[in-house]
Amino acid sequence: MESPSKEIVQSWHDDANNWKWKMFYCNKKDKRIFIDKPNTNFGTTLNFANPKSYLVLVIALLFFGFILFMITKKAS
């Protein structure tokens, strides 16, 4: 599969229909997992139309949950 051009990627990013509540990016045509937010000062977000993004989200939550668990276990 051929990668989309920079112009197409930019048009997807600028399309308000791909942004839910101006915060969550959902575009099935876009295969990227990490997307810059409309204001790049706020970092990146996940493409929630890509099933792999949920795996990334679960792994991140498990990692931070494990860190919190270890901190609280050490403190007891």
Backbone as ProteinMPNN parsed JSONL, in Angstrom:
{"seq_chain_A": "MESPSKEIVQSWHDDANNWKWKMFYCNKKDKRIFIDKPNTNFGTTLNFANPKSYLVLVIALLFFGFILFMITKKAS", "coords_chain_A": {"N_chain_A": [[0.833, -1.183, 0.0], [0.538, 2.179, -0.831], [1.958, 5.07, 0.627], [0.139, 7.92, 1.797], [0.21, 11.223, 0.331], [1.889, 14.21, 1.537], [0.181, 16.365, 1.333], [-2.378, 15.203, 1.358], [-2.371, 14.01, 3.894], [-2.178, 16.328, 5.444], [-4.613, 17.541, 4.752], [-6.415, 15.722, 5.873], [-5.765, 16.09, 8.562], [-6.524, 18.747, 8.935], [-9.243, 18.649, 8.545], [-12.226, 19.183, 10.106], [-14.147, 17.268, 10.606], [-12.792, 14.968, 11.254], [-12.044, 15.245, 13.823], [-13.173, 14.681, 16.975], [-14.991, 16.402, 19.327], [-13.029, 18.281, 19.119], [-10.709, 17.208, 20.079], [-10.202, 14.432, 19.99], [-8.879, 12.346, 17.56], [-10.161, 10.746, 14.75], [-9.907, 8.813, 12.059], [-10.392, 6.617, 9.613], [-9.1, 6.256, 7.206], [-6.547, 7.124, 7.594], [-3.639, 5.635, 8.492], [-1.793, 6.046, 10.478], [-0.758, 5.929, 13.922], [-0.058, 7.767, 15.955], [-0.834, 11.176, 16.131], [-0.33, 14.618, 15.489], [-1.708, 17.13, 17.557], [-4.251, 19.637, 16.837], [-3.295, 22.136, 17.737], [-0.036, 22.278, 17.964], [1.446, 22.756, 20.215], [0.275, 21.394, 22.244], [1.009, 18.773, 22.011], [0.689, 15.331, 21.049], [-1.835, 13.009, 19.859], [-3.852, 10.037, 19.793], [-4.873, 8.095, 16.942], [-7.96, 7.231, 17.009], [-9.481, 5.688, 15.328], [-7.907, 3.728, 14.434], [-7.281, 0.446, 15.235], [-4.932, -0.374, 16.546], [-4.227, 1.729, 18.139], [-5.678, 1.514, 20.479], [-4.458, -0.619, 21.703], [-1.95, 0.527, 22.25], [-2.805, 2.468, 24.063], [-3.827, 0.862, 26.184], [-1.482, -0.502, 26.956], [0.075, 1.684, 27.844], [-1.504, 2.581, 30.007], [-1.415, 0.301, 31.663], [1.323, 0.24, 32.209], [1.741, 2.686, 33.64], [-0.009, 2.211, 35.728], [1.27, 0.023, 36.925], [3.626, 1.273, 37.785], [2.555, 3.068, 39.701], [1.514, 1.169, 41.47], [3.867, -0.078, 42.364], [5.118, 2.07, 43.639], [3.323, 2.638, 45.746], [3.394, 0.204, 47.064], [6.019, 0.073, 47.926], [6.036, 2.181, 49.722], [4.506, 1.288, 51.821]], "CA_chain_A": [[0.0, 0.0, 0.0], [1.307, 3.401, -0.984], [1.734, 6.084, 1.666], [-0.502, 9.13, 1.259], [1.09, 12.386, 0.191], [1.846, 15.168, 2.651], [-1.0, 17.204, 1.152], [-3.538, 14.427, 1.805], [-2.261, 13.896, 5.352], [-2.504, 17.644, 5.999], [-6.052, 17.778, 4.589], [-7.076, 14.91, 6.911], [-5.51, 16.735, 9.851], [-7.26, 20.008, 8.992], [-10.683, 18.402, 8.413], [-12.882, 19.199, 11.423], [-14.939, 16.034, 10.76], [-11.918, 13.924, 11.794], [-11.76, 15.582, 15.227], [-14.343, 14.6, 17.845], [-14.863, 17.359, 20.429], [-11.781, 19.009, 18.845], [-9.679, 16.638, 20.934], [-9.939, 13.044, 19.629], [-8.739, 12.17, 16.116], [-10.722, 9.482, 14.251], [-9.905, 8.778, 10.597], [-10.091, 5.249, 9.19], [-8.198, 6.281, 6.05], [-5.212, 7.44, 8.085], [-3.112, 4.439, 9.165], [-0.871, 6.408, 11.546], [-1.291, 5.77, 15.279], [0.15, 9.028, 16.656], [-1.162, 12.33, 15.304], [-0.171, 15.901, 16.168], [-2.96, 17.821, 17.856], [-4.378, 20.839, 15.998], [-2.305, 23.072, 18.264], [1.104, 21.388, 18.225], [1.973, 23.001, 21.554], [-0.37, 20.451, 23.153], [1.547, 17.431, 21.806], [0.1, 14.397, 20.097], [-2.964, 12.201, 20.29], [-3.959, 8.768, 19.076], [-5.912, 7.965, 15.933], [-8.85, 6.254, 17.622], [-10.067, 4.837, 14.303], [-6.933, 2.662, 14.214], [-7.366, -0.474, 16.381], [-3.649, -0.464, 17.249], [-4.126, 2.812, 19.119], [-6.226, 1.03, 21.748], [-3.398, -1.435, 22.292], [-0.978, 1.476, 22.795], [-3.437, 3.081, 25.228], [-3.871, -0.132, 27.261], [-0.104, -0.726, 27.42], [0.48, 2.864, 28.613], [-2.23, 2.565, 31.277], [-0.854, -0.767, 32.487], [2.656, 0.661, 32.647], [1.629, 3.684, 34.698], [-0.631, 1.53, 36.864], [2.325, -0.769, 37.566], [4.502, 2.217, 38.491], [1.838, 3.502, 40.901], [1.448, 0.021, 42.37], [5.188, -0.266, 42.959], [5.373, 3.186, 44.549], [2.51, 2.465, 46.95], [3.851, -1.005, 47.746], [7.286, 0.428, 48.571], [5.749, 3.129, 50.794], [3.849, 0.594, 52.95]], "C_chain_A": [[0.879, 1.249, 0.0], [0.955, 4.402, 0.113], [1.057, 7.297, 1.051], [0.476, 10.296, 1.216], [0.937, 13.315, 1.394], [0.608, 16.054, 2.561], [-2.255, 16.489, 1.645], [-3.533, 14.307, 3.322], [-2.636, 15.221, 6.006], [-3.997, 17.94, 5.866], [-6.854, 16.952, 5.587], [-6.962, 15.594, 8.259], [-6.354, 17.997, 10.008], [-8.772, 19.836, 8.919], [-11.323, 18.282, 9.798], [-13.72, 17.939, 11.661], [-14.115, 14.887, 11.336], [-11.593, 14.15, 13.266], [-13.06, 15.568, 16.01], [-14.085, 15.481, 19.056], [-13.561, 18.14, 20.321], [-10.602, 18.464, 19.647], [-9.258, 15.229, 20.49], [-9.956, 12.895, 18.112], [-9.255, 10.799, 15.727], [-10.795, 9.54, 12.735], [-9.464, 7.393, 10.156], [-9.125, 5.203, 8.011], [-6.748, 6.489, 6.463], [-4.7, 6.271, 8.919], [-2.125, 4.762, 10.288], [-1.555, 6.224, 12.901], [-1.2, 7.094, 16.027], [-0.03, 10.193, 15.694], [-0.888, 13.587, 16.121], [-1.545, 16.511, 16.408], [-3.044, 19.071, 16.992], [-3.441, 21.966, 16.446], [-1.119, 22.222, 18.709], [1.756, 21.637, 19.575], [1.401, 22.028, 22.578], [0.045, 19.008, 22.894], [0.829, 16.616, 20.756], [-1.109, 13.692, 20.711], [-2.935, 10.908, 19.497], [-5.033, 8.869, 18.006], [-6.846, 6.857, 16.417], [-9.626, 5.419, 16.61], [-9.136, 3.675, 13.958], [-6.955, 1.731, 15.431], [-6.067, -0.599, 17.175], [-3.512, 0.624, 18.307], [-4.68, 2.374, 20.472], [-5.216, 0.131, 22.457], [-2.337, -0.538, 22.932], [-1.535, 2.106, 24.071], [-3.46, 2.122, 26.416], [-2.474, -0.38, 27.823], [0.366, 0.457, 28.266], [-0.212, 2.891, 29.975], [-1.708, 1.478, 32.209], [0.52, -0.394, 33.025], [2.562, 1.649, 33.805], [0.925, 3.12, 35.932], [0.383, 0.706, 37.633], [3.267, 0.127, 38.363], [3.827, 2.696, 39.778], [1.748, 2.385, 41.938], [2.778, -0.175, 43.089], [5.519, 0.854, 43.944], [4.597, 2.999, 45.848], [2.944, 1.231, 47.741], [5.138, -0.713, 48.521], [7.056, 1.324, 49.789], [5.135, 2.419, 52.012], [4.812, -0.117, 53.845]], "O_chain_A": [[1.848, 1.34, 0.754], [-0.212, 4.554, 0.477], [1.356, 7.668, -0.083], [1.446, 10.341, 1.973], [-0.02, 13.212, 2.161], [0.049, 16.45, 3.584], [-3.106, 17.107, 2.284], [-4.567, 14.481, 3.966], [-3.338, 15.234, 7.017], [-4.59, 18.527, 6.772], [-7.869, 17.423, 6.099], [-7.933, 15.674, 9.011], [-6.844, 18.283, 11.1], [-9.512, 20.778, 9.203], [-10.991, 17.379, 10.565], [-13.974, 17.583, 12.811], [-14.683, 13.927, 11.856], [-10.929, 13.318, 13.885], [-13.957, 16.365, 15.734], [-13.071, 15.323, 19.736], [-13.042, 18.613, 21.332], [-9.616, 19.167, 19.869], [-8.085, 14.873, 20.603], [-10.928, 13.271, 17.456], [-8.841, 9.793, 16.304], [-11.645, 10.235, 12.18], [-8.297, 7.032, 10.307], [-8.409, 4.218, 7.835], [-5.829, 6.075, 5.756], [-5.282, 5.957, 9.957], [-1.666, 3.855, 10.981], [-2.775, 6.346, 13.013], [-2.167, 7.506, 16.669], [0.533, 10.211, 14.6], [-1.181, 13.624, 17.316], [-2.433, 16.418, 15.562], [-2.029, 19.527, 16.466], [-2.864, 22.665, 15.613], [-1.196, 21.526, 19.721], [2.543, 20.812, 20.038], [1.97, 21.852, 23.656], [-0.516, 18.097, 23.503], [0.415, 17.129, 19.717], [-1.361, 13.774, 21.913], [-2.083, 10.72, 18.629], [-5.988, 9.634, 18.143], [-6.547, 5.675, 16.247], [-10.364, 4.518, 17.007], [-9.539, 2.742, 13.264], [-6.677, 2.175, 16.545], [-6.107, -0.903, 18.367], [-2.762, 0.46, 19.269], [-4.194, 2.825, 21.508], [-5.139, 0.13, 23.686], [-1.878, -0.817, 24.039], [-0.809, 2.259, 25.053], [-3.147, 2.522, 27.537], [-2.303, -0.459, 29.04], [0.995, 0.253, 29.304], [0.424, 3.192, 30.985], [-1.573, 1.703, 33.412], [0.838, -0.686, 34.178], [3.221, 1.476, 34.83], [1.234, 3.513, 37.057], [0.361, 0.688, 38.863], [3.661, -0.212, 39.48], [4.461, 2.725, 40.833], [1.889, 2.627, 43.136], [2.803, -0.411, 44.297], [6.139, 0.603, 44.977], [5.151, 3.18, 46.932], [2.864, 1.227, 48.969], [5.32, -1.197, 49.638], [7.791, 1.239, 50.773], [5.246, 2.923, 53.13], [4.401, -0.737, 54.826]]}, "name": "protein", "num_of_chains": 1, "seq": "MESPSKEIVQSWHDDANNWKWKMFYCNKKDKRIFIDKPNTNFGTTLNFANPKSYLVLVIALLFFGFILFMITKKAS"}
